[in-house]
Amino acid sequence: MTISASCAHARVSFKLASILVGVRDPHVRFRPIRPRSPHLNEKVERSQLRDKIEFYATVDLKAADLGEQLKRWQHFYNYERAHGSLGGHTPAERWQQVAGATA
């Protein structure tokens, strides 16, 4: 194993260990996904497609205020835009419902 490969392996191992520490909740099951397996990661793929269509296609990526545009879009997406998968609610409304039911 080369030095760079060894370092890369160490970084991956450290990152994996830090992720596992974050998911110690007994209700969260850690299931790593093999690289180049988008069919196993449908939610992320769908989210990235939505970002591509609704945000990146509508902004100039070289704009000086890109960060501000992203913040405005994230607020719109999470607090104003209805989501079909959430029964027409926004993610913020759904979060409130779940938080209220588990409190």
TIBAZA-598271 format. One record per atom (N, C-alpha, C): residue number from 1; residue in three letters; atom name; x, y, z. Coordinates in pm, whole numbers, plus 32768, in hexadecimal, padded with zeros to 4 digits. Example, Ala and Ser with C-alpha at 12.3 -4.5 7.8 and 13.67 -1.06 7.14 Angstrom:
BEGIN
[atom 1,'Ala','N',[8527,7DC7,830C]]
[atom 1,'Ala','CA',[84CE,7E3E,830C]]
[atom 1,'Ala','C',[8528,7EB6,830C]]
[atom 2,'Ser','N',[8505,7F1F,82C4]]
[atom 2,'Ser','CA',[8557,7F96,82CA]]
[atom 2,'Ser','C',[850A,8003,8313]]
***
This chain:
BEGIN
[atom 1,'Met','N',[8055,7F8B,8000]]
[atom 1,'Met','CA',[8000,8000,8000]]
[atom 1,'Met','C',[805A,807B,8000]]
[atom 2,'Thr','N',[803B,80DB,7FAC]]
[atom 2,'Thr','CA',[808B,8155,7FA6]]
[atom 2,'Thr','C',[8067,81AF,801C]]
[atom 3,'Ile','N',[80BC,8213,8032]]
[atom 3,'Ile','CA',[80A3,8271,809F]]
[atom 3,'Ile','C',[8020,82BC,8088]]
[atom 4,'Ser','N',[800A,82E9,800C]]
[atom 4,'Ser','CA',[7F8E,8334,7FF2]]
[atom 4,'Ser','C',[7F14,82DA,8002]]
[atom 5,'Ala','N',[7F1D,825C,7FDA]]
[atom 5,'Ala','CA',[7EAE,8200,7FEB]]
[atom 5,'Ala','C',[7E96,81E6,8080]]
[atom 6,'Ser','N',[7F02,81DB,80CB]]
[atom 6,'Ser','CA',[7EF7,81C4,815B]]
[atom 6,'Ser','C',[7EB5,823C,819E]]
[atom 7,'Cys','N',[7EDB,82B5,8176]]
[atom 7,'Cys','CA',[7EA0,832F,81AF]]
[atom 7,'Cys','C',[7E0C,8338,818A]]
[atom 8,'Ala','N',[7DED,8316,810E]]
[atom 8,'Ala','CA',[7D61,831A,80E2]]
[atom 8,'Ala','C',[7D0F,82B7,8133]]
[atom 9,'His','N',[7D45,8240,814A]]
[atom 9,'His','CA',[7CFF,81DB,8199]]
[atom 9,'His','C',[7CE9,820D,8228]]
[atom 10,'Ala','N',[7D4E,824D,8261]]
[atom 10,'Ala','CA',[7D43,8282,82E9]]
[atom 10,'Ala','C',[7CD7,82ED,82F1]]
[atom 11,'Arg','N',[7CCF,8346,8289]]
[atom 11,'Arg','CA',[7C68,83AE,8287]]
[atom 11,'Arg','C',[7BDE,8371,8281]]
[atom 12,'Val','N',[7BCD,830B,822C]]
[atom 12,'Val','CA',[7B4B,82C9,8220]]
[atom 12,'Val','C',[7B27,8287,82A4]]
[atom 13,'Ser','N',[7B87,8243,82E3]]
[atom 13,'Ser','CA',[7B6C,81FF,8362]]
[atom 13,'Ser','C',[7B46,8263,83CD]]
[atom 14,'Phe','N',[7B8B,82D6,83D2]]
[atom 14,'Phe','CA',[7B6B,833D,8435]]
[atom 14,'Phe','C',[7AE1,8376,841C]]
[atom 15,'Lys','N',[7AC3,8390,839D]]
[atom 15,'Lys','CA',[7A3F,83C6,837C]]
[atom 15,'Lys','C',[79D2,8363,83A0]]
[atom 16,'Leu','N',[79E5,82E4,8381]]
[atom 16,'Leu','CA',[7983,827E,83A2]]
[atom 16,'Leu','C',[7970,8275,8439]]
[atom 17,'Ala','N',[79DD,827B,8483]]
[atom 17,'Ala','CA',[79D4,8275,8515]]
[atom 17,'Ala','C',[7987,82EC,854B]]
[atom 18,'Ser','N',[799E,8364,8514]]
[atom 18,'Ser','CA',[7957,83DA,8544]]
[atom 18,'Ser','C',[78C3,83D2,8522]]
[atom 19,'Ile','N',[78A1,8396,84B1]]
[atom 19,'Ile','CA',[7814,8384,848C]]
[atom 19,'Ile','C',[77D2,8323,84ED]]
[atom 20,'Leu','N',[7816,82B7,850B]]
[atom 20,'Leu','CA',[77DD,8252,8564]]
[atom 20,'Leu','C',[77C6,828B,85F0]]
[atom 21,'Val','N',[781E,82E3,861E]]
[atom 21,'Val','CA',[780B,8323,86A0]]
[atom 21,'Val','C',[778C,8377,869D]]
[atom 22,'Gly','N',[7771,83B8,862D]]
[atom 22,'Gly','CA',[76FB,840D,8620]]
[atom 22,'Gly','C',[7679,83BF,8616]]
[atom 23,'Val','N',[767F,833E,85F6]]
[atom 23,'Val','CA',[7604,82EF,85E5]]
[atom 23,'Val','C',[75F8,8284,8651]]
[atom 24,'Arg','N',[760E,82A9,86C8]]
[atom 24,'Arg','CA',[7601,8249,8735]]
[atom 24,'Arg','C',[7571,8238,8763]]
[atom 25,'Asp','N',[7518,8287,872E]]
[atom 25,'Asp','CA',[748B,827A,874E]]
[atom 25,'Asp','C',[745F,81ED,872A]]
[atom 26,'Pro','N',[7421,81A4,8785]]
[atom 26,'Pro','CA',[73FA,811A,8768]]
[atom 26,'Pro','C',[7391,810E,86FA]]
[atom 27,'His','N',[734F,817D,86D8]]
[atom 27,'His','CA',[72E8,817A,8671]]
[atom 27,'His','C',[731F,8199,85E6]]
[atom 28,'Val','N',[73A1,81B8,85DF]]
[atom 28,'Val','CA',[73E0,81D7,855F]]
[atom 28,'Val','C',[743C,8165,853A]]
[atom 29,'Arg','N',[7423,812C,84C6]]
[atom 29,'Arg','CA',[7476,80BC,8498]]
[atom 29,'Arg','C',[74D8,80F0,8430]]
[atom 30,'Phe','N',[7558,80DB,8447]]
[atom 30,'Phe','CA',[75BF,8108,83EA]]
[atom 30,'Phe','C',[75CF,80A0,837C]]
[atom 31,'Arg','N',[75B8,80CB,8301]]
[atom 31,'Arg','CA',[75C6,806F,828F]]
[atom 31,'Arg','C',[7619,80B6,8224]]
[atom 32,'Pro','N',[769C,809C,8221]]
[atom 32,'Pro','CA',[76EF,80DD,81BB]]
[atom 32,'Pro','C',[76C6,80B1,812F]]
[atom 33,'Ile','N',[76D5,810B,80D1]]
[atom 33,'Ile','CA',[76AF,80EF,8046]]
[atom 33,'Ile','C',[772E,80E6,7FF3]]
[atom 34,'Arg','N',[7735,807E,7FA2]]
[atom 34,'Arg','CA',[77AB,806C,7F4D]]
[atom 34,'Arg','C',[77B7,80E0,7EEB]]
[atom 35,'Pro','N',[7831,810A,7ECA]]
[atom 35,'Pro','CA',[7844,8172,7E64]]
[atom 35,'Pro','C',[7807,814A,7DDF]]
[atom 36,'Arg','N',[77DC,81AD,7D93]]
[atom 36,'Arg','CA',[77A1,819A,7D0F]]
[atom 36,'Arg','C',[7724,8141,7D15]]
[atom 37,'Ser','N',[76D2,8156,7D7C]]
[atom 37,'Ser','CA',[7656,8109,7D8B]]
[atom 37,'Ser','C',[75E0,8167,7DA3]]
[atom 38,'Pro','N',[75C1,81C0,7D45]]
[atom 38,'Pro','CA',[7557,8222,7D5D]]
[atom 38,'Pro','C',[74CF,81E2,7D76]]
[atom 39,'His','N',[74B9,816A,7D40]]
[atom 39,'His','CA',[7439,8127,7D56]]
[atom 39,'His','C',[7424,8103,7DE9]]
[atom 40,'Leu','N',[748F,8101,7E37]]
[atom 40,'Leu','CA',[7483,80E4,7EC6]]
[atom 40,'Leu','C',[7473,8163,7F18]]
[atom 41,'Asn','N',[7478,81D4,7ED7]]
[atom 41,'Asn','CA',[7474,8254,7F1D]]
[atom 41,'Asn','C',[740F,82B1,7EDC]]
[atom 42,'Glu','N',[7396,8280,7EC9]]
[atom 42,'Glu','CA',[7330,82C7,7E7B]]
[atom 42,'Glu','C',[730E,8350,7EB3]]
[atom 43,'Lys','N',[7305,835D,7F38]]
[atom 43,'Lys','CA',[72DC,83DD,7F73]]
[atom 43,'Lys','C',[7343,844A,7F57]]
[atom 44,'Val','N',[73C1,8429,7F63]]
[atom 44,'Val','CA',[742A,848B,7F47]]
[atom 44,'Val','C',[742B,84AE,7EB3]]
[atom 45,'Glu','N',[741F,844A,7E5E]]
[atom 45,'Glu','CA',[741D,8462,7DCE]]
[atom 45,'Glu','C',[73A8,84BC,7DA8]]
[atom 46,'Arg','N',[7334,84A3,7DE3]]
[atom 46,'Arg','CA',[72BD,84F4,7DC5]]
[atom 46,'Arg','C',[72D1,8583,7DF7]]
[atom 47,'Ser','N',[730C,8591,7E6D]]
[atom 47,'Ser','CA',[7326,8616,7EA4]]
[atom 47,'Ser','C',[7388,8663,7E4D]]
[atom 48,'Gln','N',[73F1,8620,7E21]]
[atom 48,'Gln','CA',[7453,8663,7DCC]]
[atom 48,'Gln','C',[7417,868A,7D46]]
[atom 49,'Leu','N',[73BE,8639,7D0F]]
[atom 49,'Leu','CA',[737B,865C,7C93]]
[atom 49,'Leu','C',[7323,86D6,7CA8]]
[atom 50,'Arg','N',[72D9,86DA,7D17]]
[atom 50,'Arg','CA',[7283,874D,7D36]]
[atom 50,'Arg','C',[72D8,87CB,7D42]]
[atom 51,'Asp','N',[734A,87C3,7D87]]
[atom 51,'Asp','CA',[73A5,8835,7D93]]
[atom 51,'Asp','C',[73D2,8864,7D09]]
[atom 52,'Lys','N',[73F5,8805,7CB5]]
[atom 52,'Lys','CA',[7426,8826,7C2F]]
[atom 52,'Lys','C',[73BB,886E,7BDD]]
[atom 53,'Ile','N',[7340,883D,7BE5]]
[atom 53,'Ile','CA',[72D3,8876,7B95]]
[atom 53,'Ile','C',[72A3,88FB,7BCE]]
[atom 54,'Glu','N',[728D,8900,7C51]]
[atom 54,'Glu','CA',[724D,8975,7C8D]]
[atom 54,'Glu','C',[72AE,89E2,7CB8]]
[atom 55,'Phe','N',[7329,89C2,7CD3]]
[atom 55,'Phe','CA',[7386,8A2A,7D00]]
[atom 55,'Phe','C',[73F5,8A45,7C9A]]
[atom 56,'Tyr','N',[7448,89E3,7C83]]
[atom 56,'Tyr','CA',[74BD,89FA,7C2F]]
[atom 56,'Tyr','C',[749C,8A28,7BA2]]
[atom 57,'Ala','N',[742D,89FB,7B6C]]
[atom 57,'Ala','CA',[7407,8A23,7AE4]]
[atom 57,'Ala','C',[73D5,8AB3,7AE0]]
[atom 58,'Thr','N',[73B8,8AEE,7B53]]
[atom 58,'Thr','CA',[737C,8B74,7B56]]
[atom 58,'Thr','C',[73DC,8BE1,7B84]]
[atom 59,'Val','N',[7457,8BBF,7BA7]]
[atom 59,'Val','CA',[74B4,8C24,7BDB]]
[atom 59,'Val','C',[7535,8C24,7B8A]]
[atom 60,'Asp','N',[757D,8C92,7B96]]
[atom 60,'Asp','CA',[7602,8C9D,7B5C]]
[atom 60,'Asp','C',[7665,8C6E,7BC6]]
[atom 61,'Leu','N',[76A8,8C00,7BAC]]
[atom 61,'Leu','CA',[7702,8BC6,7C0F]]
[atom 61,'Leu','C',[777C,8C1D,7C2C]]
[atom 62,'Lys','N',[7792,8C82,7BDA]]
[atom 62,'Lys','CA',[7803,8CDC,7BF0]]
[atom 62,'Lys','C',[77D7,8D5E,7C32]]
[atom 63,'Ala','N',[7759,8D69,7C57]]
[atom 63,'Ala','CA',[7724,8DE3,7C95]]
[atom 63,'Ala','C',[7766,8DF8,7D1D]]
[atom 64,'Ala','N',[777E,8E76,7D3C]]
[atom 64,'Ala','CA',[77BD,8E99,7DBB]]
[atom 64,'Ala','C',[7764,8E75,7E32]]
[atom 65,'Asp','N',[76E2,8E7B,7E1E]]
[atom 65,'Asp','CA',[7685,8E60,7E8C]]
[atom 65,'Asp','C',[764B,8DD2,7E87]]
[atom 66,'Leu','N',[7695,8D75,7E51]]
[atom 66,'Leu','CA',[7664,8CEB,7E43]]
[atom 66,'Leu','C',[763E,8CAF,7ECA]]
[atom 67,'Gly','N',[768E,8CC8,7F2F]]
[atom 67,'Gly','CA',[7671,8C95,7FB5]]
[atom 67,'Gly','C',[75EC,8CC9,7FE9]]
[atom 68,'Glu','N',[75D2,8D48,7FD3]]
[atom 68,'Glu','CA',[7553,8D85,7FFE]]
[atom 68,'Glu','C',[74DE,8D4B,7FB0]]
[atom 69,'Gln','N',[74F1,8D35,7F2E]]
[atom 69,'Gln','CA',[7488,8CF8,7EDC]]
[atom 69,'Gln','C',[746A,8C6B,7F0E]]
[atom 70,'Leu','N',[74D1,8C21,7F34]]
[atom 70,'Leu','CA',[74BD,8B9A,7F67]]
[atom 70,'Leu','C',[7470,8B9D,7FEB]]
[atom 71,'Lys','N',[7492,8BFA,8043]]
[atom 71,'Lys','CA',[7449,8C05,80C2]]
[atom 71,'Lys','C',[73B5,8C22,80AA]]
[atom 72,'Arg','N',[7398,8C7F,804C]]
[atom 72,'Arg','CA',[730C,8CA0,802E]]
[atom 72,'Arg','C',[72C4,8C26,7FF6]]
[atom 73,'Trp','N',[7307,8BDC,7F9C]]
[atom 73,'Trp','CA',[72C8,8B67,7F61]]
[atom 73,'Trp','C',[72B0,8AFA,7FCA]]
[atom 74,'Gln','N',[7311,8AE6,8024]]
[atom 74,'Gln','CA',[7300,8A82,808D]]
[atom 74,'Gln','C',[728A,8AA7,80E8]]
[atom 75,'His','N',[727C,8B27,8106]]
[atom 75,'His','CA',[720B,8B52,8158]]
[atom 75,'His','C',[7189,8B36,810E]]
[atom 76,'Phe','N',[7182,8B5A,808E]]
[atom 76,'Phe','CA',[710C,8B3F,803D]]
[atom 76,'Phe','C',[70ED,8AA9,803B]]
[atom 77,'Tyr','N',[7154,8A59,8023]]
[atom 77,'Tyr','CA',[7143,89C8,8016]]
[atom 77,'Tyr','C',[7110,8989,8098]]
[atom 78,'Asn','N',[7144,89B7,8108]]
[atom 78,'Asn','CA',[7122,8979,8189]]
[atom 78,'Asn','C',[70A9,89B6,81CF]]
[atom 79,'Tyr','N',[7089,8A35,81B2]]
[atom 79,'Tyr','CA',[701F,8A79,81FC]]
[atom 79,'Tyr','C',[6FA7,8AA4,81A8]]
[atom 80,'Glu','N',[6FB5,8AA8,8124]]
[atom 80,'Glu','CA',[6F48,8ADB,80D1]]
[atom 80,'Glu','C',[6F18,8A78,8067]]
[atom 81,'Arg','N',[6F70,8A28,8031]]
[atom 81,'Arg','CA',[6F4E,89CE,7FC3]]
[atom 81,'Arg','C',[6F0C,8950,7FF7]]
[atom 82,'Ala','N',[6E93,8934,7FC8]]
[atom 82,'Ala','CA',[6E4D,88BA,7FEE]]
[atom 82,'Ala','C',[6E90,8841,7FAC]]
[atom 83,'His','N',[6E96,87D4,7FF5]]
[atom 83,'His','CA',[6ED5,875A,7FC3]]
[atom 83,'His','C',[6E6C,86EC,7FB9]]
[atom 84,'Gly','N',[6E60,86B2,7F43]]
[atom 84,'Gly','CA',[6DFF,8647,7F2F]]
[atom 84,'Gly','C',[6E18,85D0,7F8A]]
[atom 85,'Ser','N',[6E96,85B1,7FA3]]
[atom 85,'Ser','CA',[6EB6,853D,7FF7]]
[atom 85,'Ser','C',[6E93,8555,808A]]
[atom 86,'Leu','N',[6E78,85D3,80AE]]
[atom 86,'Leu','CA',[6E53,85F5,8137]]
[atom 86,'Leu','C',[6DBF,861B,8141]]
[atom 87,'Gly','N',[6D72,85ED,80E1]]
[atom 87,'Gly','CA',[6CE2,8608,80E3]]
[atom 87,'Gly','C',[6CC1,869A,80CC]]
[atom 88,'Gly','N',[6D14,86DF,807F]]
[atom 88,'Gly','CA',[6CFB,876C,8062]]
[atom 88,'Gly','C',[6D30,87CB,80CC]]
[atom 89,'His','N',[6D74,8796,8130]]
[atom 89,'His','CA',[6DAE,87EA,8199]]
[atom 89,'His','C',[6E3D,880F,8175]]
[atom 90,'Thr','N',[6E70,8874,81B7]]
[atom 90,'Thr','CA',[6EFE,8897,81A8]]
[atom 90,'Thr','C',[6F4E,8840,8208]]
[atom 91,'Pro','N',[6FD1,8831,81F3]]
[atom 91,'Pro','CA',[7022,87E5,8253]]
[atom 91,'Pro','C',[701A,8820,82DF]]
[atom 92,'Ala','N',[7014,88A5,82EA]]
[atom 92,'Ala','CA',[700A,88E3,836F]]
[atom 92,'Ala','C',[6F87,88BE,83B4]]
[atom 93,'Glu','N',[6F19,88BD,8369]]
[atom 93,'Glu','CA',[6E98,8895,83A3]]
[atom 93,'Glu','C',[6E9C,8803,83CE]]
[atom 94,'Arg','N',[6ED6,87B0,837C]]
[atom 94,'Arg','CA',[6EDF,8721,839E]]
[atom 94,'Arg','C',[6F34,870C,8419]]
[atom 95,'Trp','N',[6FA1,8756,8424]]
[atom 95,'Trp','CA',[6FF8,874D,8498]]
[atom 95,'Trp','C',[6FA9,8772,8517]]
[atom 96,'Gln','N',[6F59,87DB,850D]]
[atom 96,'Gln','CA',[6F07,8805,857F]]
[atom 96,'Gln','C',[6EA6,8795,85A7]]
[atom 97,'Gln','N',[6E68,8755,8544]]
[atom 97,'Gln','CA',[6E0A,86E9,8560]]
[atom 97,'Gln','C',[6E4F,8673,85A7]]
[atom 98,'Val','N',[6EC2,864E,8573]]
[atom 98,'Val','CA',[6F0B,85DC,85AD]]
[atom 98,'Val','C',[6F3F,8600,8638]]
[atom 99,'Ala','N',[6F75,8677,8647]]
[atom 99,'Ala','CA',[6FA9,86A2,86C9]]
[atom 99,'Ala','C',[6F39,86A9,8731]]
[atom 100,'Gly','N',[6EC4,86D8,8708]]
[atom 100,'Gly','CA',[6E53,86DF,8763]]
[atom 100,'Gly','C',[6E20,8656,878A]]
[atom 101,'Ala','N',[6E24,85F8,872E]]
[atom 101,'Ala','CA',[6DF3,8571,8749]]
[atom 101,'Ala','C',[6E51,8522,87A2]]
[atom 102,'Thr','N',[6ED1,8543,87A1]]
[atom 102,'Thr','CA',[6F32,84F7,87EF]]
[atom 102,'Thr','C',[6F57,853C,8871]]
[atom 103,'Ala','N',[6F24,85B4,8887]]
[atom 103,'Ala','CA',[6F48,85FE,8902]]
[atom 103,'Ala','C',[6F00,85C9,8979]]
***
